[in-house]
Amino acid sequence: MRHFSVCFAVALLFLAFASATSAQSLEDNQLYHNFISNVRSIQQSVEGGDRLFPMEFVYCRQSYEKLIASGVSPSTRVPNGNSANFTGTLEEAKEKWCVAPEKKTNDDLAAKHAPYKAHLRADKLRLVISEQYGTVYSYALAGGKYTDDAQALAAARVWFLDVGPPSNEAQYCVGGGKRSSVRRYTFDANHKLLGTTEKQYCGSPPASAYR
């Protein structure tokens, strides 16, 4: 009986040591910090009601997979005091924050994109919806008024976009006005892009830039 008690006590000490060592090794593991940073970013967005993008979940899962591929067990518990305030295993953290919120995000984006996919095709659809982030972009129509209305964008043969000053050149004109450029997109009846032209201005683009 005494022998059993001694063995049991040693086992408990071993488990405690192993747990402490595991927590310490995670704290020193940059792949773990990358993963928990992605988890925290998604967690903050969900709790704050902020918008999430599809690629955030991809990055989160990829950081988890790299961590596990490095030899860390999925059943390893996340150390106390982590930035996400999460208690549980690495796998549970992945399922809760990298996987579970993704469906709602995709459903919300699908509903938002539906009008554009119904009215726009080819290059028009590509230019309005960001494939990577799901963002919907607005464009100006003739006259200079910006819109994200799907039917209006579908009907217009010409779009405009103020792309701002050139990033690799002087930002201001000799006279002091900030430079800007208006890009003009021309489409055919099938929403295919025929070509673009760009014109630079000093200061805010005039009404004539949107013709």
Phi and psi in degrees as a GROMACS rama.xvg file:
@    title "Ramachandran Plot"
@    xaxis  label "Phi"
@    yaxis  label "Psi"
@TYPE xy
-61.185  -41.2385  ARG-2
-59.7405  -42.2109  HIS-3
-62.1843  -43.8128  PHE-4
-62.0244  -42.1915  SER-5
-63.258  -44.2287  VAL-6
-62.7027  -40.446  CYS-7
-64.8658  -42.7902  PHE-8
-63.6805  -41.3705  ALA-9
-63.1588  -40.1302  VAL-10
-62.4749  -42.7894  ALA-11
-62.7027  -42.6682  LEU-12
-63.0212  -39.0948  LEU-13
-64.1043  -43.9805  PHE-14
-63.7955  -42.0035  LEU-15
-63.0578  -42.5899  ALA-16
-64.3782  -43.1498  PHE-17
-63.1888  -40.8173  ALA-18
-64.3619  -44.3698  SER-19
-64.3201  -40.8957  ALA-20
-64.064  -41.6539  THR-21
-62.4966  -44.7534  SER-22
-62.8748  -42.2998  ALA-23
-64.5568  -41.5145  GLN-24
-66.564  -34.4303  SER-25
-65.9706  -42.3831  LEU-26
-60.764  -26.3889  GLU-27
-95.0734  3.03289  ASP-28
-99.6444  114.064  ASN-29
-65.0277  -31.4863  GLN-30
-65.1179  -36.5864  LEU-31
-63.896  -45.2415  TYR-32
-63.9832  -35.1833  HIS-33
-63.435  -44.3421  ASN-34
-64.0769  -49.8822  PHE-35
-67.9423  -26.6135  ILE-36
-67.0875  -41.1958  SER-37
-66.0702  -41.0349  ASN-38
-59.832  -46.7279  VAL-39
-63.1349  -39.2917  ARG-40
-61.5931  -45.5489  SER-41
-67.3194  -42.0783  ILE-42
-59.0478  -45.4868  GLN-43
-62.4511  -40.2496  GLN-44
-66.6249  -43.1941  SER-45
-63.6848  -48.0263  VAL-46
-69.444  -29.439  GLU-47
-91.8676  -1.74464  GLY-48
71.6434  21.2525  GLY-49
-83.2213  163.546  ASP-50
-74.6307  140.254  ARG-51
-113.959  152.079  LEU-52
-116.234  147.111  PHE-53
-53.1491  -38.2733  PRO-54
-67.3317  -22.0679  MET-55
-62.1136  -37.5054  GLU-56
-72.7247  -35.0097  PHE-57
-63.7602  -47.0427  VAL-58
-62.2792  -38.9238  TYR-59
-63.6086  -47.6129  CYS-60
-66.302  -39.1277  ARG-61
-64.067  -40.1785  GLN-62
-66.9869  -34.4029  SER-63
-66.3093  -46.2618  TYR-64
-63.0245  -37.2073  GLU-65
-66.3957  -39.0206  LYS-66
-63.9577  -45.704  LEU-67
-67.7142  -38.4115  ILE-68
-64.3142  -23.461  ALA-69
-76.6269  -6.72013  SER-70
113.656  -1.53095  GLY-71
-80.1577  134.874  VAL-72
-75.6521  139.964  SER-73
-59.4598  -24.7749  PRO-74
-85.2288  0.59949  SER-75
-64.2571  133.049  THR-76
-80.1176  141.525  ARG-77
-69.3876  129.395  VAL-78
-59.6265  146.515  PRO-79
-61.9945  148.511  ASN-80
82.8536  10.7147  GLY-81
-68.9064  158.712  ASN-82
-65.1149  -21.7625  SER-83
-90.0841  -2.96869  ALA-84
52.543  38.8536  ASN-85
-100.956  134.455  PHE-86
-114.949  124.152  THR-87
150.81  -169.6  GLY-88
-87.8597  167.7  THR-89
-60.6972  -41.6164  LEU-90
-63.7044  -39.7775  GLU-91
-66.0871  -37.2919  GLU-92
-63.3631  -42.1539  ALA-93
-62.6328  -46.5008  LYS-94
-64.1723  -39.2158  GLU-95
-73.3725  -37.6983  LYS-96
-113.954  -26.8255  TRP-97
-92.1187  -20.2514  CYS-98
-115.465  -55.872  VAL-99
-57.2199  -44.9481  ALA-100
-74.5566  -11.6524  PRO-101
-64.9839  -39.5771  GLU-102
-60.5125  -45.173  LYS-103
-64.0761  -41.076  LYS-104
-61.3559  -44.8842  THR-105
-65.9585  -38.3817  ASN-106
-65.2541  -41.6485  ASP-107
-64.1786  -42.4495  ASP-108
-67.0854  -38.113  LEU-109
-61.6465  -40.8931  ALA-110
-66.741  -39.2776  ALA-111
-68.8586  -36.5038  LYS-112
-81.8852  -17.3807  HIS-113
-52.7225  -47.7411  ALA-114
-61.6782  -35.4594  PRO-115
-72.2779  -38.2342  TYR-116
-71.5184  -21.6949  LYS-117
-80.206  -30.6399  ALA-118
-111.066  -24.4886  HIS-119
-108.928  151.198  LEU-120
-136.75  171.975  ARG-121
46.9086  -129.166  ALA-122
-68.7065  -31.0219  ASP-123
-61.749  -45.0417  LYS-124
-65.513  -40.3503  LEU-125
-62.8615  -37.8691  ARG-126
-76.9068  -25.6713  LEU-127
-84.9946  -40.1092  VAL-128
-108.639  124.242  ILE-129
-73.4796  119.242  SER-130
-64.5418  -34.1751  GLU-131
-78.2237  -42.6222  GLN-132
-110.492  -13.9153  TYR-133
80.058  5.18505  GLY-134
-67.6263  143.368  THR-135
-102.932  125.836  VAL-136
-101.222  146.036  TYR-137
-97.6603  153.269  SER-138
-135.576  153.136  TYR-139
-86.1446  144.589  ALA-140
-102.582  179.301  LEU-141
-53.2462  129.702  ALA-142
107.241  -20.7197  GLY-143
98.8445  0.894166  GLY-144
-85.4192  127.126  LYS-145
-80.6366  144.793  TYR-146
-149.759  152.877  THR-147
-119.822  17.4503  ASP-148
-71.3965  121.598  ASP-149
-62.2089  -42.2727  ALA-150
-69.399  -38.3136  GLN-151
-66.4693  -41.6662  ALA-152
-66.2402  -35.92  LEU-153
-66.4414  -36.8526  ALA-154
-78.0729  -25.8551  ALA-155
-80.5978  134.087  ALA-156
-85.3877  -16.2543  ARG-157
-130.911  131.928  VAL-158
-119.233  160.044  TRP-159
-134.049  152.296  PHE-160
-148.343  123.595  LEU-161
-78.5769  107.696  ASP-162
-93.5032  5.96379  VAL-163
76.019  -169.897  GLY-164
-75.1301  154.571  PRO-165
-64.1013  136.67  PRO-166
-75.4891  -24.4644  SER-167
-108.324  16.3576  ASN-168
-133.17  178.315  GLU-169
-58.4248  134.214  ALA-170
-81.8678  -17.7455  GLN-171
-123.98  148.143  TYR-172
-75.7362  168.217  CYS-173
-58.6228  -36.406  VAL-174
-77.6696  -6.83411  GLY-175
108.866  -18.355  GLY-176
-71.4729  145.903  GLY-177
-75.2724  134.893  LYS-178
-73.295  148.126  ARG-179
-145.237  158.836  SER-180
-133.619  135.606  SER-181
-110.238  123.224  VAL-182
-96.7378  134.695  ARG-183
-112.194  123.332  ARG-184
-106.062  133.22  TYR-185
-119.286  130.991  THR-186
-120.078  157.576  PHE-187
-92.8674  -177.039  ASP-188
-65.9465  -19.5135  ALA-189
-96.8384  14.2112  ASN-190
70.8142  18.3475  HIS-191
-88.9033  140.113  LYS-192
-73.9118  123.251  LEU-193
-87.4242  -29.8221  LEU-194
167.219  168.469  GLY-195
-130.83  150.14  THR-196
-132.261  157.373  THR-197
-137.534  139.394  GLU-198
-133.044  136.804  LYS-199
-98.2416  151.332  GLN-200
-138.873  158.621  TYR-201
-99.9449  119.708  CYS-202
84.5914  -165.788  GLY-203
-64.5219  139.032  SER-204
-62.6951  138.766  PRO-205
-75.1512  169.617  PRO-206
-59.4987  -30.7405  ALA-207
-67.119  -14.686  SER-208
-72.0737  -16.9057  ALA-209
-110.665  52.4438  TYR-210
